[in-house]
Amino acid sequence: MGQPEGEARAALLAWIAGGPAPERSLQRAAVKDSLAELAARAPGRSVEVRVPPFGAVQCVDGPRHTRGTPPNVVETDARTWLGLAFGRLSWADAVASGAVRASGARAGAIADHLPVT
């Protein structure tokens, strides 16, 4: 990531709180790592979590999706996702503000696995 771990975390937390954006490589690494942790904590393929342009994972146990657009999708930007992943933003607030787009009956199940860091 180019920065010591403590400095990287501090830069990410400052950004989540409304500060300047850290290096794109740091954003990408943090999103990918937190999505991988979510998938490890909530194995399955019934919900797809998308954080464009950095990554997407399928997670949460339940009916498996194999073709086309999944019926249960969560999509958000990197800053919002990291706010959720770090526990600095609640699922309810993110959905209510429109920062998280959640579709499908099972999409909200990821809230049970947050925060992940």
C-alpha positions as CSV (number, residue, x, y, z in Angstrom):
1,M,0.0,0.0,0.0
2,G,3.0,2.3,0.2
3,Q,2.2,3.5,3.8
4,P,2.8,1.9,7.1
5,E,-0.4,0.1,8.3
6,G,-1.3,2.7,11.0
7,E,-0.9,5.6,8.6
8,A,-3.0,3.8,6.0
9,R,-5.8,3.1,8.4
10,A,-5.7,6.7,9.6
11,A,-5.9,8.0,6.1
12,L,-8.8,5.8,5.3
13,L,-10.7,6.7,8.5
14,A,-10.1,10.4,7.8
15,W,-11.5,10.0,4.3
16,I,-14.6,8.1,5.7
17,A,-15.1,11.0,8.0
18,G,-15.2,13.5,5.1
19,G,-11.5,14.2,4.7
20,P,-9.4,14.1,1.5
21,A,-9.3,10.9,-0.5
22,P,-6.2,8.7,0.0
23,E,-4.2,7.3,-2.9
24,R,-6.4,5.2,-5.2
25,S,-4.1,2.2,-4.6
26,L,-4.9,2.4,-0.9
27,Q,-8.6,2.6,-1.6
28,R,-8.5,-0.4,-3.9
29,A,-6.5,-2.5,-1.4
30,A,-8.8,-1.6,1.5
31,V,-12.0,-2.4,-0.6
32,K,-10.6,-5.7,-1.9
33,D,-9.4,-6.8,1.6
34,S,-12.7,-5.9,3.3
35,L,-14.7,-7.6,0.6
36,A,-12.6,-10.8,0.9
37,E,-13.2,-10.7,4.7
38,L,-16.9,-10.3,4.2
39,A,-16.9,-13.4,1.9
40,A,-14.9,-15.3,4.4
41,R,-17.3,-14.4,7.3
42,A,-20.5,-14.9,5.2
43,P,-19.7,-17.7,2.8
44,G,-22.3,-18.4,0.1
45,R,-23.5,-17.1,-3.2
46,S,-27.0,-15.6,-2.6
47,V,-26.0,-11.9,-2.4
48,E,-23.6,-10.0,-4.6
49,V,-21.8,-7.0,-3.1
50,R,-20.4,-4.6,-5.7
51,V,-18.0,-1.7,-5.0
52,P,-17.1,-0.4,-8.4
53,P,-14.5,0.0,-9.8
54,F,-12.6,-2.0,-7.1
55,G,-14.4,-5.3,-6.6
56,A,-17.4,-7.5,-6.1
57,V,-18.0,-10.7,-4.1
58,Q,-20.8,-13.2,-3.7
59,C,-21.6,-14.1,-0.1
60,V,-24.3,-15.1,2.3
61,D,-25.6,-18.6,2.5
62,G,-28.8,-19.4,0.6
63,P,-30.0,-20.0,-2.9
64,R,-27.1,-19.9,-5.4
65,H,-27.2,-17.6,-8.4
66,T,-25.5,-18.7,-11.6
67,R,-26.7,-16.6,-14.6
68,G,-27.5,-13.0,-15.4
69,T,-28.0,-10.3,-12.8
70,P,-28.3,-11.7,-9.3
71,P,-31.7,-11.1,-7.6
72,N,-29.9,-9.9,-4.4
73,V,-27.5,-7.1,-5.1
74,V,-25.8,-4.5,-2.8
75,E,-23.9,-1.7,-4.6
76,T,-22.1,1.3,-3.2
77,D,-19.1,3.5,-3.7
78,A,-15.7,2.8,-2.0
79,R,-16.1,5.5,0.7
80,T,-19.5,4.3,1.8
81,W,-18.4,0.6,1.7
82,L,-15.3,1.3,3.9
83,G,-17.5,3.3,6.3
84,L,-19.6,0.2,6.7
85,A,-16.6,-2.2,6.8
86,F,-14.9,-0.1,9.5
87,G,-18.1,0.3,11.5
88,R,-18.2,4.1,11.0
89,L,-21.5,4.0,9.2
90,S,-24.6,2.0,9.9
91,W,-26.4,-0.1,7.3
92,A,-29.7,1.6,8.0
93,D,-28.2,5.1,7.6
94,A,-26.4,4.1,4.4
95,V,-29.5,2.6,2.8
96,A,-31.8,5.5,4.0
97,S,-29.4,8.1,2.5
98,G,-29.3,6.2,-0.8
99,A,-25.6,5.7,-0.6
100,V,-26.2,1.9,-0.6
101,R,-28.5,0.4,-3.3
102,A,-29.8,-2.9,-2.0
103,S,-32.2,-5.0,-4.0
104,G,-33.7,-8.3,-3.3
105,A,-35.1,-9.9,-0.2
106,R,-31.7,-11.2,1.0
107,A,-29.5,-8.1,0.3
108,G,-29.9,-6.7,3.8
109,A,-28.4,-9.9,5.3
110,I,-24.9,-8.5,4.9
111,A,-25.7,-6.1,7.7
112,D,-25.4,-9.0,10.0
113,H,-21.7,-9.4,9.0
114,L,-20.7,-5.8,9.4
115,P,-18.3,-4.3,10.3
116,V,-15.6,-6.6,8.9
117,T,-12.4,-4.8,10.0
